[in-house]
Amino acid sequence: MQRIILIITLIGFLALTAVAVWFHGVWGIFEPHFKSFGAAQVFVDLIIALVLFMVWMWRDAKSTGRNPWPWIILTMLTGSIAPLIYLITRKNLKDI
């Protein structure tokens, strides 16, 4: 059940990302975050959350015998997409 929820979330987020890139381009996704302190706060909050997830993912990958580097690099390039895929491909979601 958890995996299904993650897959649905990933598909929805990929669709939203595709539409955003189609209409605004890659830079257009980031541009609004530099126009106000409020928008910058949301962007920095996302970065903090992703860094916290990368720390957890690093430790989890090491403890489960996975190489953490591809996941860390993909997270830095794709944001939340890589962590969602990491969780979907994790063998035992009940250990989380």
OpenMM code with the backbone's topology and positions (N, CA, C; nanometers):
from openmm import Vec3, app, unit

residues = "MET GLN ARG ILE ILE LEU ILE ILE THR LEU ILE GLY PHE LEU ALA LEU THR ALA VAL ALA VAL TRP PHE HIS GLY VAL TRP GLY ILE PHE GLU PRO HIS PHE LYS SER PHE GLY ALA ALA GLN VAL PHE VAL ASP LEU ILE ILE ALA LEU VAL LEU PHE MET VAL TRP MET TRP ARG ASP ALA LYS SER THR GLY ARG ASN PRO TRP PRO TRP ILE ILE LEU THR MET LEU THR GLY SER ILE ALA PRO LEU ILE TYR LEU ILE THR ARG LYS ASN LEU LYS ASP ILE".split()
positions = [
    Vec3(0.0815, -0.1203, 0.0000),
    Vec3(0.0000, 0.0000, 0.0000),
    Vec3(0.0860, 0.1269, 0.0000),
    Vec3(0.1915, 0.1265, 0.0838),
    Vec3(0.2795, 0.2437, 0.0884),
    Vec3(0.3439, 0.2688, -0.0477),
    Vec3(0.3861, 0.1591, -0.1133),
    Vec3(0.4515, 0.1729, -0.2431),
    Vec3(0.3546, 0.2325, -0.3451),
    Vec3(0.2291, 0.1918, -0.3417),
    Vec3(0.1287, 0.2441, -0.4348),
    Vec3(0.1106, 0.3948, -0.4143),
    Vec3(0.1048, 0.4374, -0.2887),
    Vec3(0.0910, 0.5803, -0.2591),
    Vec3(0.2126, 0.6573, -0.3116),
    Vec3(0.3315, 0.6008, -0.2927),
    Vec3(0.4531, 0.6653, -0.3443),
    Vec3(0.4521, 0.6735, -0.4964),
    Vec3(0.4083, 0.5672, -0.5615),
    Vec3(0.4034, 0.5660, -0.7086),
    Vec3(0.3034, 0.6696, -0.7593),
    Vec3(0.1869, 0.6765, -0.6975),
    Vec3(0.0860, 0.7759, -0.7375),
    Vec3(0.1401, 0.9173, -0.7165),
    Vec3(0.2071, 0.9386, -0.6033),
    Vec3(0.2674, 1.0697, -0.5758),
    Vec3(0.3724, 1.1035, -0.6803),
    Vec3(0.4578, 1.0070, -0.7132),
    Vec3(0.5622, 1.0295, -0.8135),
    Vec3(0.5020, 1.0625, -0.9498),
    Vec3(0.4038, 0.9881, -0.9914),
    Vec3(0.3410, 1.0126, -1.1219),
    Vec3(0.2777, 1.1514, -1.1268),
    Vec3(0.2067, 1.1875, -1.0212),
    Vec3(0.1459, 1.3207, -1.0163),
    Vec3(0.2494, 1.4311, -1.0181),
    Vec3(0.3563, 1.4121, -0.9411),
    Vec3(0.4613, 1.5141, -0.9358),
    Vec3(0.5373, 1.5229, -1.0680),
    Vec3(0.5620, 1.4083, -1.1331),
    Vec3(0.6265, 1.4108, -1.2650),
    Vec3(0.5395, 1.4844, -1.3665),
    Vec3(0.4085, 1.4634, -1.3605),
    Vec3(0.3173, 1.5334, -1.4519),
    Vec3(0.3212, 1.6838, -1.4263),
    Vec3(0.3152, 1.7230, -1.2991),
    Vec3(0.3223, 1.8652, -1.2649),
    Vec3(0.4555, 1.9256, -1.3096),
    Vec3(0.5638, 1.8534, -1.2878),
    Vec3(0.6962, 1.9004, -1.3300),
    Vec3(0.7030, 1.9166, -1.4809),
    Vec3(0.6498, 1.8201, -1.5539),
    Vec3(0.6512, 1.8271, -1.7005),
    Vec3(0.5731, 1.9485, -1.7506),
    Vec3(0.4583, 1.9743, -1.6914),
    Vec3(0.3774, 2.0903, -1.7310),
    Vec3(0.4513, 2.2197, -1.6980),
    Vec3(0.5120, 2.2258, -1.5793),
    Vec3(0.5854, 2.3464, -1.5393),
    Vec3(0.7026, 2.3731, -1.6326),
    Vec3(0.7771, 2.2688, -1.6673),
    Vec3(0.8911, 2.2865, -1.7581),
    Vec3(0.8412, 2.3237, -1.8979),
    Vec3(0.7319, 2.2635, -1.9411),
    Vec3(0.6763, 2.2934, -2.0737),
    Vec3(0.6368, 2.4410, -2.0856),
    Vec3(0.5676, 2.4919, -1.9844),
    Vec3(0.5180, 2.6290, -1.9901),
    Vec3(0.6207, 2.7342, -1.9495),
    Vec3(0.7117, 2.6995, -1.8583),
    Vec3(0.8017, 2.8004, -1.8026),
    Vec3(0.9496, 2.7734, -1.8244),
    Vec3(0.9863, 2.6550, -1.8694),
    Vec3(1.1266, 2.6195, -1.8853),
    Vec3(1.1895, 2.5891, -1.7497),
    Vec3(1.3090, 2.5336, -1.7524),
    Vec3(1.3759, 2.4960, -1.6274),
    Vec3(1.4034, 2.6198, -1.5417),
    Vec3(1.4561, 2.7250, -1.6021),
    Vec3(1.4851, 2.8456, -1.5243),
    Vec3(1.3572, 2.9071, -1.4693),
    Vec3(1.2488, 2.8947, -1.5419),
    Vec3(1.1215, 2.9501, -1.4973),
    Vec3(1.0706, 2.8875, -1.3688),
    Vec3(1.1131, 2.7655, -1.3402),
    Vec3(1.0748, 2.7006, -1.2151),
    Vec3(1.1455, 2.7676, -1.0974),
    Vec3(1.2712, 2.8080, -1.1185),
    Vec3(1.3508, 2.8665, -1.0102),
    Vec3(1.3340, 3.0179, -0.9970),
    Vec3(1.3061, 3.0845, -1.1057),
    Vec3(1.3026, 3.2310, -1.1096),
    Vec3(1.2149, 3.2966, -1.0027),
    Vec3(1.0930, 3.2492, -0.9793),
    Vec3(1.0089, 3.3163, -0.8793),
    Vec3(1.0687, 3.3153, -0.7379),
    Vec3(1.1554, 3.2210, -0.7089),
    Vec3(1.2128, 3.2092, -0.5750),
    Vec3(1.3140, 3.3192, -0.5448),
    Vec3(1.3505, 3.3951, -0.6453),
    Vec3(1.4468, 3.5031, -0.6268),
    Vec3(1.3804, 3.6407, -0.6308),
    Vec3(1.2475, 3.6438, -0.6315),
    Vec3(1.1761, 3.7704, -0.6443),
    Vec3(1.1249, 3.8273, -0.5127),
    Vec3(1.1188, 3.7436, -0.4083),
    Vec3(1.0724, 3.7944, -0.2790),
    Vec3(1.1310, 3.7094, -0.1674),
    Vec3(1.1310, 3.7658, -0.0475),
    Vec3(1.1807, 3.6907, 0.0673),
    Vec3(1.0897, 3.5720, 0.0992),
    Vec3(0.9608, 3.5877, 0.0785),
    Vec3(0.8671, 3.4781, 0.1033),
    Vec3(0.8939, 3.3600, 0.0116),
    Vec3(0.9134, 3.3885, -0.1154),
    Vec3(0.9426, 3.2821, -0.2112),
    Vec3(1.0788, 3.2198, -0.1823),
    Vec3(1.1757, 3.3025, -0.1423),
    Vec3(1.3086, 3.2514, -0.1078),
    Vec3(1.2993, 3.1600, 0.0141),
    Vec3(1.2132, 3.1939, 0.1089),
    Vec3(1.1970, 3.1111, 0.2284),
    Vec3(1.1465, 2.9720, 0.1904),
    Vec3(1.0516, 2.9639, 0.0983),
    Vec3(0.9996, 2.8345, 0.0533),
    Vec3(1.1100, 2.7545, -0.0149),
    Vec3(1.1898, 2.8200, -0.0961),
    Vec3(1.2996, 2.7537, -0.1673),
    Vec3(1.4043, 2.7009, -0.0692),
    Vec3(1.4425, 2.7826, 0.0287),
    Vec3(1.5419, 2.7400, 0.1279),
    Vec3(1.4853, 2.6271, 0.2128),
    Vec3(1.3571, 2.6322, 0.2452),
    Vec3(1.2930, 2.5248, 0.3198),
    Vec3(1.3022, 2.3931, 0.2426),
    Vec3(1.2781, 2.3974, 0.1122),
    Vec3(1.2906, 2.2786, 0.0281),
    Vec3(1.4335, 2.2250, 0.0308),
    Vec3(1.5304, 2.3137, 0.0209),
    Vec3(1.6704, 2.2715, 0.0238),
    Vec3(1.7032, 2.2043, 0.1572),
    Vec3(1.6595, 2.2634, 0.2680),
    Vec3(1.6847, 2.2050, 0.3998),
    Vec3(1.6212, 2.0662, 0.4092),
    Vec3(1.4967, 2.0531, 0.3649),
    Vec3(1.4279, 1.9243, 0.3701),
    Vec3(1.4997, 1.8202, 0.2847),
    Vec3(1.5449, 1.8599, 0.1663),
    Vec3(1.6159, 1.7652, 0.0807),
    Vec3(1.7511, 1.7254, 0.1388),
    Vec3(1.8214, 1.8183, 0.2012),
    Vec3(1.9488, 1.7846, 0.2655),
    Vec3(1.9246, 1.6863, 0.3802),
    Vec3(1.8221, 1.7101, 0.4601),
    Vec3(1.7898, 1.6165, 0.5678),
    Vec3(1.7568, 1.4784, 0.5117),
    Vec3(1.6820, 1.4754, 0.4022),
    Vec3(1.6492, 1.3468, 0.3407),
    Vec3(1.7743, 1.2800, 0.2853),
    Vec3(1.8665, 1.3596, 0.2263),
    Vec3(1.9897, 1.3006, 0.1731),
    Vec3(2.0755, 1.2397, 0.2843),
    Vec3(2.0782, 1.3029, 0.4011),
    Vec3(2.1523, 1.2463, 0.5145),
    Vec3(2.0901, 1.1124, 0.5538),
    Vec3(1.9575, 1.1097, 0.5664),
    Vec3(1.8901, 0.9840, 0.5986),
    Vec3(1.9139, 0.8805, 0.4896),
    Vec3(1.9023, 0.9224, 0.3626),
    Vec3(1.9179, 0.8310, 0.2503),
    Vec3(2.0592, 0.7740, 0.2466),
    Vec3(2.1589, 0.8572, 0.2764),
    Vec3(2.2982, 0.8110, 0.2800),
    Vec3(2.3131, 0.6975, 0.3815),
    Vec3(2.2634, 0.7214, 0.5010),
    Vec3(2.2746, 0.6206, 0.6067),
    Vec3(2.1950, 0.4954, 0.5729),
    Vec3(2.0751, 0.5135, 0.5204),
    Vec3(1.9908, 0.3999, 0.4837),
    Vec3(2.0545, 0.3186, 0.3716),
    Vec3(2.1057, 0.3878, 0.2706),
    Vec3(2.1679, 0.3168, 0.1582),
    Vec3(2.2885, 0.2358, 0.2057),
    Vec3(2.3708, 0.2958, 0.2895),
    Vec3(2.4873, 0.2247, 0.3427),
    Vec3(2.4445, 0.1014, 0.4223),
    Vec3(2.3422, 0.1155, 0.5058),
    Vec3(2.2997, 0.0036, 0.5908),
    Vec3(2.2300, -0.1075, 0.5126),
    Vec3(2.1767, -0.0756, 0.3950),
    Vec3(2.1086, -0.1764, 0.3133),
    Vec3(2.1927, -0.2230, 0.1950),
    Vec3(2.3189, -0.1801, 0.1892),
    Vec3(2.4089, -0.2258, 0.0839),
    Vec3(2.3907, -0.1582, -0.0505),
    Vec3(2.3299, -0.0406, -0.0515),
    Vec3(2.3122, 0.0336, -0.1768),
    Vec3(2.4167, 0.1445, -0.1850),
    Vec3(2.4529, 0.1787, -0.3057),
    Vec3(2.5459, 0.2889, -0.3270),
    Vec3(2.4686, 0.4204, -0.3150),
    Vec3(2.5034, 0.5061, -0.2179),
    Vec3(2.4256, 0.6294, -0.1995),
    Vec3(2.4553, 0.7383, -0.3015),
    Vec3(2.5727, 0.7345, -0.3659),
    Vec3(2.6126, 0.8455, -0.4538),
    Vec3(2.5163, 0.8738, -0.5687),
    Vec3(2.4701, 0.7729, -0.6423),
    Vec3(2.3741, 0.8052, -0.7497),
    Vec3(2.2493, 0.8752, -0.6970),
    Vec3(2.2028, 0.8351, -0.5797),
    Vec3(2.0821, 0.8937, -0.5216),
    Vec3(2.1054, 1.0357, -0.4751),
    Vec3(2.2222, 1.0611, -0.4188),
    Vec3(2.2560, 1.1965, -0.3741),
    Vec3(2.2646, 1.2896, -0.4951),
    Vec3(2.3350, 1.2461, -0.5980),
    Vec3(2.3515, 1.3280, -0.7192),
    Vec3(2.2165, 1.3514, -0.7869),
    Vec3(2.1358, 1.2454, -0.7988),
    Vec3(2.0030, 1.2610, -0.8602),
    Vec3(1.9133, 1.3536, -0.7791),
    Vec3(1.9245, 1.3489, -0.6476),
    Vec3(1.8445, 1.4388, -0.5642),
    Vec3(1.8845, 1.5836, -0.5890),
    Vec3(2.0149, 1.6084, -0.6017),
    Vec3(2.0609, 1.7449, -0.6282),
    Vec3(2.0162, 1.7929, -0.7663),
    Vec3(1.9984, 1.7006, -0.8606),
    Vec3(1.9576, 1.7386, -0.9959),
    Vec3(1.8061, 1.7436, -1.0144),
    Vec3(1.7330, 1.6575, -0.9435),
    Vec3(1.5895, 1.6460, -0.9697),
    Vec3(1.5004, 1.6829, -0.8510),
    Vec3(1.5604, 1.7151, -0.7378),
    Vec3(1.4806, 1.7476, -0.6205),
    Vec3(1.4110, 1.6250, -0.5652),
    Vec3(1.2838, 1.6360, -0.5398),
    Vec3(1.2075, 1.5299, -0.4730),
    Vec3(1.1843, 1.4055, -0.5579),
    Vec3(1.2103, 1.4124, -0.6849),
    Vec3(1.1877, 1.2969, -0.7730),
    Vec3(1.2775, 1.1803, -0.7324),
    Vec3(1.4055, 1.2055, -0.7109),
    Vec3(1.4985, 1.0976, -0.6755),
    Vec3(1.4637, 1.0323, -0.5420),
    Vec3(1.4345, 1.1088, -0.4351),
    Vec3(1.3949, 1.0421, -0.3108),
    Vec3(1.2693, 0.9569, -0.3241),
    Vec3(1.1734, 1.0029, -0.4043),
    Vec3(1.0542, 0.9216, -0.4259),
    Vec3(1.0898, 0.7899, -0.4937),
    Vec3(1.1753, 0.7946, -0.5947),
    Vec3(1.2180, 0.6718, -0.6631),
    Vec3(1.2984, 0.5838, -0.5677),
    Vec3(1.3840, 0.6461, -0.4857),
    Vec3(1.4610, 0.5701, -0.3868),
    Vec3(1.3676, 0.4907, -0.2960),
    Vec3(1.2653, 0.5577, -0.2448),
    Vec3(1.1713, 0.4895, -0.1550),
    Vec3(1.0928, 0.3803, -0.2270),
    Vec3(1.0538, 0.4063, -0.3516),
    Vec3(0.9797, 0.3055, -0.4290),
    Vec3(1.0648, 0.1818, -0.4514),
    Vec3(1.1936, 0.2017, -0.4775),
    Vec3(1.2819, 0.0886, -0.5078),
    Vec3(1.3439, 0.0258, -0.3837),
    Vec3(1.3149, 0.0787, -0.2660),
    Vec3(1.3666, 0.0227, -0.1413),
    Vec3(1.2977, -0.1104, -0.1160),
    Vec3(1.3751, -0.2089, -0.0729),
    Vec3(1.3196, -0.3438, -0.0564),
    Vec3(1.2125, -0.3528, 0.0507),
    Vec3(1.2370, -0.2938, 0.1663),
    Vec3(1.1415, -0.3077, 0.2759),
    Vec3(1.0994, -0.1711, 0.3279),
    Vec3(0.9840, -0.1259, 0.2877),
    Vec3(0.9338, 0.0043, 0.3304),
    Vec3(0.8897, 0.0044, 0.4768),
    Vec3(0.8642, -0.1112, 0.5318),
    Vec3(0.8169, -0.1182, 0.6700),
    Vec3(0.9260, -0.0853, 0.7708),
    Vec3(1.0528, -0.0887, 0.7294),
    Vec3(1.1633, -0.0560, 0.8195),
    Vec3(1.1820, 0.0935, 0.8379),
    Vec3(1.1115, 0.1728, 0.7623),
    Vec3(1.1313, 0.3176, 0.7667),
    Vec3(1.0645, 0.3748, 0.8889),
] * unit.nanometer
topology = app.Topology()
chain = topology.addChain("A")
for resn in residues:
    res = topology.addResidue(resn, chain)
    for name in ("N", "CA", "C"):
        topology.addAtom(name, app.Element.getBySymbol(name[0]), res)
